[in-house]
């Protein structure tokens, strides 16, 4: 592939030249070129090699590597190596090292192990970013800037304590306002000066027993991380305003509010590492969350494993064709890249058993290299067919990081609160029915959706109650659930009876909530017919204008509503008072879609995933069979061309176990 300016699918990943000698590097670059790799990310972890002592930079070795990459006509993202500070820095400036939640000062050695609020860390990070920007800004192979790596460290040092207090002053203004919003009269926690506020650590147990303080601390960490990122990003952007600047988001996405952080980047880039036990729909949902974080635009998958991970309890190797399915799933949900960690398997260290495109044998004579090469050839043929393409969805699922944090920080009603998995329970029926979904911010325009699902909308902020009320009045269909309408943005229960601001739209209020143990369950009934089981939480609701669509079948609250609906304005609001088993929930959601004429992309049988993206070249459909048996899809009367083999298809088609089809509509 020659250097090209038009859009294309980025294919490649993390390259760590500091680990290898020249002979190995030259061989690696040839192997990567032959595998279809067009983009590399480097030198993510090379700060110690680039700045062996303070202010003395050694970049000649990197110049030589970039020359060779460009000779092979590959592009690259240049990464500031600031995720792993040199040992000299930790020794000379120990204030850069983090303090953990137990109050222990950590020592040097781990990556992403620094205090984001350390002035000295930010000073040295800005210095190396400045040198890199000036030295490399006009390199012909430069595609963009990659800042640091997988932010997410929480620090509890004295400097963070000071900055947290300043952050609280900026947020609340006065100590009286803080006391009001934190409701510190509970347990006699009033403070009379911001200097009396302590970080929520194991030293004072506020991390367990004061969820409001912990919630604000997590917000503070996100804001501190944004400042730390922008400390470098501003320098890089000034050097080349036309190139994207971003960082990669850890696959463990809970730590930082990405809906707040990603708008400070030019594109969202995230690291996709599904577990072997994951339902295929779970990483699909995470992809949709990343698309939402990027404002509905395409994003980058910056890391995924070409084979097994090394950090899971049982690190299974990828089955034949699995890496291809994972790659296409990302592309199907909005990624314009398929990037991997890593290019060459390390010979030592924590990740020596992590998979790579080039194995430790150092040549292309492996199953994984052959599969990656075949994938590279396919992606090259697809060119820019769907690059920049968007997903058009008529169904949205409300999702919010602070709601996630608050739900899981609360004490009660159950210890088994898992917001992400609970959201997935409502995502999965839509995924299985081949219905495109948007993950929706509280701040988004809701009017473009026909159906909105709001799983456990515990935190009512950003006027979301009023917006959903209006959405239903205007003709939309809303599905709300248990744990809705409890608290404001400071985790205060100020709305009276639940579901608070949604009480009128839902036409009911919650009197009590029963938390069931894992082994306990109830049933969902209509008359004498049992539809299925329910559990987890069981709301006891009082109907106002709503009507019962189904009732509990057991316990003292048998015959009380478990599923309700309420006609409100020109729309209808539904409430689920307990966690429904899959078959009951799917049937309910199917009925809601039918009521608003929301159709699946295609009807299918088997474990097939179907998604669509659309750009100026039209629609591109992705059909991925995640199952071990042949699946079928009904394409209807239209004709579709398979972009991977140029066959034309119509009507019912069959997809072999583990196979992928990429289709475009054609005129017969």
Buried (B, 14 or more C-beta within 10 A) or exposed (E): BEEEEEBBBBBBBBBBBBBBEEEBBEBBBEBBBEBBBBBBBBBBBBBBBBBEEEEEBEBEBBEEBBEBBBEBBBBBBBBBBBBBBBEBBBEEBEBBBBBBBEEEEBEBEEBBBBBBBBEBBBEBBBBBBBBBBEBBBEBEBBBBBBBBBBBBBBBBBEBBBEBBBEBBBEBBEEBEEBBBBBBBEEEEBBBEEBEEBBBBBBEBEBBEEBBBBBBBBBBBBBBBBBBBBBBBBEBBBEBBEEBBBBBBBBBEBBBBBBBBBBEBBBBBBBBBBBEBEEBBBBBBBBBBBBBBBBEBBBBBBBBBBBBBBBEEEEBEEBEEBBBBBBBBBBBBBBBBBBBBBBBBBBEEEEBEBBBBBBBEEBEBEBEBBEBBBBBBEBBBBBBBBBBBBBBEBBBBBBBBBBBBBBBBBBEEBBEEBBBBEBBBBBBBBBBBBBBBBBBBBBEBEBEEBBBBBBBBBBBBBBEBBEBBBBBBBEEBBBBBBBBBBBBBBBBBEEBEEBBBBBBBBBBBBBEEBBBBEEEEBBBBBEEEEBBBBBBBBBBBBEBEBBEBBBBBBBBEBEEBBBBBBBEBBEBBBBBBBBBBBEEBBBEBBBEBBEEBEBEBBBBBEBBBBBBBBBBEBEBBBBBBBBBEEBBBBEBEEBBBBBBBEEEEBEEEBEBEBBBBBBBBEEEE
